[in-house]
Amino acid sequence: MSDAAIAGGVAVLVTVAVIAIAWPFVAPQRGQRDAVLSREDRRRIDLLERRDAAYAGLRELEQDHRTGKLSNDDYEAERRRLRAEAAEVLRELDALDSKPGERADAPREV
């Protein structure tokens, strides 16, 4: 085989690899996924993200307090705020998940 044939084969192989790797990022369905989500699903995702952020904030706050970065007063004030945020989000999630006539702990169809 000549050097040109080998170089051409390598070029084709590299092109195929680049396309295979990039395809999931440029495929037409990528932009349409958000359109498939219902308003309720988008709301649930937003609430779950807010819940996770409040939990992460509480963990970081606890660590900062243990290491002495926060005074007791600042710790308590921020802890109350983050717990209130988490509680509000959990209430909203519960209200979203429990529809009239359904039990809140009943399995939902997916």
C-alpha positions as CSV (number, residue, x, y, z in Angstrom):
1,M,0.0,0.0,0.0
2,S,1.2,3.4,-0.8
3,D,1.5,6.2,1.7
4,A,-1.3,8.1,0.0
5,A,-3.7,5.2,0.4
6,I,-2.8,4.8,4.1
7,A,-3.2,8.5,4.7
8,G,-6.6,8.4,2.9
9,G,-7.7,5.5,5.0
10,V,-6.7,7.3,8.2
11,A,-8.5,10.4,7.1
12,V,-11.7,8.5,6.5
13,L,-11.4,6.7,9.8
14,V,-10.8,10.0,11.7
15,T,-13.8,11.6,9.9
16,V,-16.1,8.7,10.8
17,A,-14.9,8.9,14.5
18,V,-15.5,12.7,14.6
19,I,-19.0,12.2,13.2
20,A,-19.8,9.4,15.6
21,I,-18.7,11.4,18.6
22,A,-20.4,14.7,17.5
23,W,-23.7,13.2,16.3
24,P,-25.5,13.2,19.7
25,F,-24.7,16.9,20.1
26,V,-25.9,18.0,16.6
27,A,-28.7,15.6,16.1
28,P,-32.1,17.3,15.3
29,Q,-33.8,15.7,18.3
30,R,-31.6,17.5,20.8
31,G,-33.4,20.8,20.5
32,Q,-36.8,19.1,20.5
33,R,-36.4,17.3,23.9
34,D,-37.4,20.4,25.9
35,A,-40.5,20.8,23.7
36,V,-41.6,17.3,24.7
37,L,-41.6,18.1,28.4
38,S,-44.9,19.3,29.7
39,R,-45.2,22.4,31.7
40,E,-45.7,20.3,34.8
41,D,-42.5,18.3,34.1
42,R,-40.5,21.5,33.6
43,R,-41.9,22.8,36.9
44,R,-41.0,19.5,38.7
45,I,-37.5,19.7,37.4
46,D,-37.1,23.3,38.5
47,L,-38.4,22.4,42.0
48,L,-36.1,19.4,42.2
49,E,-33.1,21.7,41.3
50,R,-34.2,24.2,43.9
51,R,-34.5,21.4,46.5
52,D,-31.0,20.1,45.7
53,A,-29.6,23.6,45.9
54,A,-31.1,24.1,49.3
55,Y,-29.8,20.8,50.5
56,A,-26.3,21.5,49.1
57,G,-26.4,24.9,50.8
58,L,-27.3,23.4,54.1
59,R,-24.3,20.9,53.8
60,E,-21.9,23.7,52.9
61,L,-23.3,25.9,55.7
62,E,-22.8,23.1,58.3
63,Q,-19.2,22.6,57.0
64,D,-18.5,26.4,57.3
65,H,-19.9,26.5,60.8
66,R,-17.8,23.5,61.9
67,T,-14.6,25.1,60.5
68,G,-15.3,28.4,62.2
69,K,-16.0,30.4,59.1
70,L,-19.4,31.5,60.5
71,S,-20.6,32.9,63.8
72,N,-23.4,31.1,65.6
73,D,-25.8,33.9,64.8
74,D,-25.0,33.9,61.1
75,Y,-25.2,30.1,61.0
76,E,-28.6,30.0,62.7
77,A,-30.0,32.8,60.4
78,E,-28.8,31.2,57.2
79,R,-29.9,27.7,58.4
80,R,-33.4,28.9,59.1
81,R,-33.5,30.6,55.6
82,L,-32.3,27.4,53.8
83,R,-34.6,25.1,55.8
84,A,-37.6,27.4,55.0
85,E,-36.6,27.3,51.3
86,A,-36.3,23.5,51.3
87,A,-39.6,23.1,53.2
88,E,-41.4,25.4,50.7
89,V,-40.0,23.5,47.7
90,L,-41.0,20.2,49.3
91,R,-44.6,21.5,49.8
92,E,-44.7,22.6,46.2
93,L,-43.5,19.2,45.0
94,D,-46.0,17.4,47.2
95,A,-48.8,19.6,45.8
96,L,-47.6,19.0,42.2
97,D,-47.4,15.2,42.8
98,S,-50.8,14.9,44.5
99,K,-53.7,15.6,42.4
100,P,-57.3,15.7,43.6
101,G,-58.6,12.2,44.3
102,E,-55.1,10.7,44.4
103,R,-53.1,9.7,47.4
104,A,-49.7,11.5,47.6
105,D,-47.9,8.2,48.2
106,A,-49.6,6.4,45.3
107,P,-47.3,5.4,42.5
108,R,-47.4,7.7,39.5
109,E,-47.5,6.5,35.9
110,V,-44.4,7.5,34.0
